[in-house]
Amino acid sequence: MKYSKKESKEAARELLKGIWTAMPYCWDEDDNFDDLANRSNMDHIIENIKVDGHYCSGNIAEFWSMPDNERMHAHEVMLDQARNRIPMIAGCHHQSVKQVVTLAKHAQEIGYDFVIVLTPYVAARDDETVYQFYEYICSRVDIGIILFNVPQNCHPINANLAKRLSKLPNICGYKQADGSPASTHSIIDSVGKDIVISVADEAPWLTSMTQLGLQWLVNYNPHLYQSKGWLPLKDYTDAALNGEINRATEIAKSIQPLRELHAKWIMGYWNSGRMPISEMKYWQELIGMKGGRTRPPVIEISDEKKQELKEDLKSTGLLDIN
């Protein structure tokens, strides 16, 4: 770890910036973590997509299907393949607070920059229980910890709770998966000066940068919307940071067809209660990445739907770039 516990917030301000991605993991024919396929995807996002950082073992990586030893192996493989080219976050989500600590200590020891931890999804239905969950973890590890707010599945980390948690020495970031602008604004007002915030959605990223003052985007859109030689997210981000707002706006508008497909194929299923991991993996295959099967209870995309998704992506011109 490149910083002390008390330096976590400062380190986050320095490293948690720009465009980060999160990817589904690939499994081999025996349903094990596929080292080669996952290494290939890591090289792709670094060399071809030019991401600023990567978050491993998130919801879309099917972390909940993985025993701890497999998750730690995945963290070792992904970190090794990154080879210090970009900063890295390890997802240490778990209902068991002791297992969170085990995963976080491992990530800390092998060289991750930060970890991210979901609120517990059982037995935590008020602010105090969520606070004690994170306090337990923070007291046992030194690495910087990012809060992950998913109010659809867990007790929400509201502005008051976020303010209280931000006073723990190694709480240094907040990933906001609540789509309500009012909720996001209240979080920014409460802790925006204390910890780094990312809204987990590309659609408001330009507004987040130019009007809300946010410096960090982390979700799966960067590698789904871009391909080698065509990097509209990176281009409009760079333009905005250079003060070229009109140019940034024009580039951002150009990927609206992809946002609409995201709304159909990803969020459409997600909002209906089914995780669209198979759809994401097939989308990746269509743009030259590795994808493959999913694990139960995630449902595989049908051949008919694969053809429909392929035709939809063709209509955007994205497949012509690959």
C-alpha positions as CSV (number, residue, x, y, z in Angstrom):
1,M,0.0,0.0,0.0
2,K,1.4,3.4,-1.0
3,Y,-0.1,5.4,1.8
4,S,-0.8,5.2,5.5
5,K,-4.3,4.7,7.0
6,K,-4.6,8.4,7.9
7,E,-3.6,9.3,4.3
8,S,-6.4,7.4,2.7
9,K,-8.6,10.3,1.8
10,E,-5.7,12.2,0.3
11,A,-4.7,9.2,-1.7
12,A,-8.2,8.8,-3.0
13,R,-8.3,12.4,-4.2
14,E,-5.1,11.7,-6.1
15,L,-6.0,8.3,-7.6
16,L,-9.8,8.1,-7.9
17,K,-10.2,10.3,-11.0
18,G,-11.1,9.9,-14.6
19,I,-12.9,7.0,-16.2
20,W,-12.8,3.6,-14.5
21,T,-14.5,0.4,-15.6
22,A,-15.8,-2.8,-14.0
23,M,-16.2,-6.0,-16.0
24,P,-17.9,-9.4,-15.8
25,Y,-15.5,-12.2,-15.0
26,C,-15.1,-15.0,-17.5
27,W,-15.4,-18.7,-16.5
28,D,-13.7,-21.6,-18.3
29,E,-15.3,-24.8,-19.5
30,D,-15.1,-26.3,-16.1
31,D,-16.7,-23.3,-14.5
32,N,-13.5,-22.0,-12.9
33,F,-12.0,-18.5,-13.1
34,D,-10.5,-18.3,-16.6
35,D,-7.1,-16.7,-16.1
36,L,-6.3,-16.2,-19.8
37,A,-9.7,-14.7,-20.8
38,N,-9.7,-12.3,-17.8
39,R,-6.1,-11.3,-18.5
40,S,-7.0,-10.6,-22.1
41,N,-9.9,-8.4,-21.1
42,M,-7.7,-6.5,-18.6
43,D,-5.1,-5.8,-21.4
44,H,-7.9,-4.6,-23.6
45,I,-9.3,-2.0,-21.2
46,I,-5.8,-0.7,-20.5
47,E,-4.3,-0.7,-23.9
48,N,-7.3,-0.2,-26.2
49,I,-9.8,1.6,-24.1
50,K,-7.3,3.7,-22.1
51,V,-9.2,3.5,-18.8
52,D,-7.8,5.4,-15.8
53,G,-8.5,2.5,-13.3
54,H,-10.4,-0.7,-12.8
55,Y,-12.7,-2.2,-10.1
56,C,-12.6,-6.0,-9.7
57,S,-15.2,-8.3,-8.3
58,G,-18.3,-6.1,-8.5
59,N,-21.9,-7.2,-8.9
60,I,-21.5,-7.8,-12.6
61,A,-18.5,-10.0,-11.9
62,E,-20.8,-12.4,-10.1
63,F,-18.8,-12.0,-6.9
64,W,-21.7,-13.5,-5.0
65,S,-21.2,-16.8,-6.9
66,M,-17.5,-17.0,-5.9
67,P,-16.0,-18.7,-2.8
68,D,-13.5,-16.5,-1.1
69,N,-10.4,-18.4,-2.3
70,E,-11.6,-17.9,-5.9
71,R,-12.2,-14.2,-5.3
72,M,-8.7,-13.9,-3.9
73,H,-7.2,-15.8,-6.9
74,A,-9.1,-13.4,-9.2
75,H,-7.7,-10.4,-7.4
76,E,-4.2,-11.8,-7.7
77,V,-4.6,-12.5,-11.4
78,M,-6.2,-9.1,-12.3
79,L,-3.7,-7.1,-10.3
80,D,-0.8,-9.1,-11.8
81,Q,-2.1,-8.4,-15.3
82,A,-2.5,-4.7,-14.6
83,R,1.2,-4.6,-13.7
84,N,1.0,-1.1,-12.1
85,R,-0.3,0.4,-15.3
86,I,-3.5,1.7,-13.6
87,P,-4.8,1.9,-10.1
88,M,-7.0,-0.9,-8.9
89,I,-9.9,-1.5,-6.5
90,A,-10.9,-4.9,-5.1
91,G,-14.5,-5.6,-4.4
92,C,-14.7,-7.2,-0.9
93,H,-18.5,-7.4,-0.6
94,H,-19.8,-10.0,1.8
95,Q,-22.6,-10.5,4.3
96,S,-20.0,-11.8,6.8
97,V,-18.1,-8.9,8.3
98,K,-15.2,-11.3,9.1
99,Q,-15.0,-12.4,5.5
100,V,-15.0,-8.8,4.3
101,V,-11.9,-8.2,6.6
102,T,-10.2,-11.4,5.2
103,L,-10.8,-10.2,1.6
104,A,-9.7,-6.7,2.4
105,K,-6.5,-7.7,4.2
106,H,-5.6,-9.9,1.3
107,A,-6.1,-7.1,-1.2
108,Q,-4.1,-4.8,1.1
109,E,-1.3,-7.3,1.3
110,I,-0.9,-8.0,-2.4
111,G,-1.0,-4.3,-3.4
112,Y,-4.4,-3.1,-4.3
113,D,-4.9,0.7,-4.0
114,F,-8.4,0.6,-2.5
115,V,-11.2,-1.8,-1.6
116,I,-15.0,-1.3,-2.0
117,V,-17.6,-2.7,0.3
118,L,-21.4,-3.0,-0.1
119,T,-23.6,-2.5,2.9
120,P,-24.8,-5.9,4.3
121,Y,-27.9,-7.2,2.7
122,V,-29.2,-9.1,5.8
123,A,-29.8,-7.8,9.4
124,A,-28.9,-4.2,8.6
125,R,-32.0,-2.0,8.2
126,D,-31.0,1.1,10.0
127,D,-28.1,3.6,10.1
128,E,-26.6,2.3,13.3
129,T,-26.2,-1.3,12.1
130,V,-24.6,-0.1,8.9
131,Y,-22.3,2.2,10.7
132,Q,-21.1,-0.6,13.0
133,F,-20.5,-2.9,10.1
134,Y,-18.1,-0.4,8.5
135,E,-16.6,0.6,11.8
136,Y,-15.7,-3.1,12.4
137,I,-13.9,-3.3,9.0
138,C,-12.1,0.0,9.3
139,S,-10.7,-0.8,12.7
140,R,-9.1,-4.0,11.3
141,V,-7.6,-2.9,7.9
142,D,-5.5,0.1,6.8
143,I,-6.4,0.2,3.2
144,G,-8.8,2.9,1.9
145,I,-12.4,1.8,1.8
146,I,-15.1,3.0,-0.7
147,L,-18.7,2.9,0.3
148,F,-21.1,1.3,-2.2
149,N,-24.7,2.6,-2.0
150,V,-27.2,0.3,-3.7
151,P,-30.5,1.3,-2.1
152,Q,-32.5,-1.1,-4.3
153,N,-30.9,-4.1,-2.4
154,C,-29.5,-2.7,0.9
155,H,-30.2,-0.1,3.5
156,P,-29.3,3.2,1.8
157,I,-26.3,5.2,2.9
158,N,-28.1,8.6,3.2
159,A,-26.4,11.9,3.6
160,N,-26.4,11.8,7.4
161,L,-24.9,8.3,7.6
162,A,-22.4,9.1,4.9
163,K,-21.2,12.1,6.9
164,R,-20.8,10.0,10.0
165,L,-19.0,7.2,8.1
166,S,-16.7,9.7,6.4
167,K,-15.1,10.5,9.7
168,L,-13.7,7.0,10.0
169,P,-10.0,7.3,9.0
170,N,-10.0,5.0,5.9
171,I,-13.4,5.7,4.5
172,C,-12.3,7.6,1.3
173,G,-14.9,7.2,-1.4
174,Y,-18.5,6.7,-2.3
175,K,-20.0,4.9,-5.3
176,Q,-23.6,6.1,-5.8
177,A,-25.9,3.6,-7.5
178,D,-29.0,5.6,-6.5
179,G,-30.4,7.1,-9.6
180,S,-32.2,10.0,-7.8
181,P,-30.5,13.3,-8.5
182,A,-31.8,14.7,-5.2
183,S,-30.1,11.8,-3.3
184,T,-26.8,12.5,-5.2
185,H,-26.9,16.2,-4.5
186,S,-27.5,15.6,-0.8
187,I,-24.5,13.3,-0.7
188,I,-22.3,15.8,-2.5
189,D,-23.4,18.5,-0.1
190,S,-22.8,16.3,2.9
191,V,-19.4,14.6,2.1
192,G,-18.2,15.9,-1.3
193,K,-15.4,17.9,0.3
194,D,-14.4,14.9,2.4
195,I,-14.4,11.8,0.2
196,V,-14.4,11.1,-3.6
197,I,-17.8,10.4,-5.1
198,S,-18.8,8.6,-8.3
199,V,-22.2,8.4,-9.8
200,A,-22.4,4.8,-11.2
201,D,-23.9,5.9,-14.5
202,E,-22.3,7.3,-17.7
203,A,-25.3,9.3,-18.8
204,P,-24.9,12.2,-16.3
205,W,-21.0,12.1,-16.4
206,L,-20.7,15.3,-18.4
207,T,-23.0,17.1,-16.0
208,S,-21.3,15.5,-13.0
209,M,-17.9,16.9,-14.2
210,T,-19.0,20.4,-15.3
211,Q,-21.7,21.2,-12.9
212,L,-21.3,19.1,-9.8
213,G,-17.5,19.1,-9.7
214,L,-17.1,15.3,-9.6
215,Q,-13.8,13.8,-10.8
216,W,-14.5,10.1,-11.0
217,L,-16.7,7.8,-13.0
218,V,-16.7,4.0,-12.3
219,N,-19.1,1.6,-13.9
220,Y,-19.2,-0.9,-16.8
221,N,-20.2,1.6,-19.6
222,P,-16.6,2.6,-20.6
223,H,-15.7,-0.8,-22.1
224,L,-19.2,-1.5,-23.6
225,Y,-19.5,1.9,-25.4
226,Q,-15.9,2.1,-26.7
227,S,-13.5,0.1,-28.9
228,K,-9.9,0.3,-30.1
229,G,-9.6,3.5,-32.1
230,W,-13.0,4.9,-31.1
231,L,-13.0,6.4,-27.5
232,P,-15.9,8.8,-27.2
233,L,-16.1,8.7,-23.4
234,K,-12.4,9.5,-23.1
235,D,-12.6,12.1,-25.8
236,Y,-15.5,14.0,-24.3
237,T,-14.0,13.7,-20.8
238,D,-10.7,15.2,-22.0
239,A,-12.6,17.9,-23.9
240,A,-14.6,18.9,-20.8
241,L,-11.5,18.9,-18.6
242,N,-9.8,21.2,-21.2
243,G,-12.7,23.6,-21.1
244,E,-14.0,22.7,-24.5
245,I,-17.6,22.3,-23.4
246,N,-19.3,22.6,-26.8
247,R,-17.0,19.9,-28.2
248,A,-17.5,17.7,-25.2
249,T,-21.3,18.0,-25.5
250,E,-21.3,17.1,-29.2
251,I,-19.2,14.0,-28.6
252,A,-21.4,13.0,-25.6
253,K,-24.5,13.3,-27.8
254,S,-23.0,11.0,-30.4
255,I,-23.3,7.9,-28.2
256,Q,-27.0,8.4,-27.3
257,P,-27.9,5.3,-29.5
258,L,-25.7,3.2,-27.2
259,R,-27.3,4.7,-24.1
260,E,-30.7,3.7,-25.5
261,L,-29.5,0.1,-26.1
262,H,-28.1,0.1,-22.6
263,A,-31.5,1.1,-21.3
264,K,-33.1,-1.8,-23.3
265,W,-30.6,-4.6,-22.8
266,I,-29.0,-3.9,-19.5
267,M,-31.2,-1.6,-17.3
268,G,-34.4,-3.0,-18.8
269,Y,-33.7,-6.4,-17.5
270,W,-32.1,-5.1,-14.3
271,N,-35.2,-3.1,-13.4
272,S,-37.4,-6.1,-14.0
273,G,-35.5,-8.1,-11.4
274,R,-33.1,-10.1,-13.5
275,M,-29.4,-9.5,-13.7
276,P,-28.3,-8.9,-17.4
277,I,-24.8,-10.4,-17.0
278,S,-25.2,-12.7,-20.0
279,E,-26.3,-9.8,-22.1
280,M,-23.2,-7.9,-21.0
281,K,-20.9,-10.8,-21.8
282,Y,-22.4,-11.3,-25.3
283,W,-22.1,-7.5,-25.9
284,Q,-18.4,-7.9,-25.0
285,E,-18.0,-10.8,-27.4
286,L,-19.5,-8.8,-30.2
287,I,-16.9,-6.0,-29.7
288,G,-13.9,-8.3,-29.6
289,M,-13.7,-9.0,-25.8
290,K,-14.0,-12.3,-24.0
291,G,-17.4,-13.1,-22.5
292,G,-18.9,-16.6,-22.1
293,R,-21.3,-18.3,-19.8
294,T,-22.7,-17.1,-16.5
295,R,-23.4,-19.0,-13.2
296,P,-26.8,-19.7,-11.7
297,P,-29.0,-18.0,-10.8
298,V,-28.1,-15.7,-13.7
299,I,-30.1,-16.7,-16.8
300,E,-28.3,-17.1,-20.1
301,I,-29.4,-15.0,-23.1
302,S,-31.2,-17.0,-25.7
303,D,-30.0,-17.5,-29.3
304,E,-33.0,-15.4,-30.5
305,K,-32.1,-12.6,-28.2
306,K,-28.4,-12.8,-29.1
307,Q,-29.4,-12.2,-32.7
308,E,-31.6,-9.2,-31.7
309,L,-28.8,-7.7,-29.6
310,K,-26.3,-8.2,-32.5
311,E,-28.7,-6.4,-34.9
312,D,-29.2,-3.6,-32.4
313,L,-25.5,-3.0,-32.0
314,K,-25.0,-3.2,-35.7
315,S,-27.4,-0.3,-36.1
316,T,-25.3,1.9,-33.9
317,G,-22.1,1.4,-36.1
318,L,-20.2,0.1,-33.1
319,L,-19.6,-3.3,-34.7
320,D,-18.1,-1.7,-37.8
321,I,-15.2,-0.4,-35.7
322,N,-14.1,-3.9,-34.7
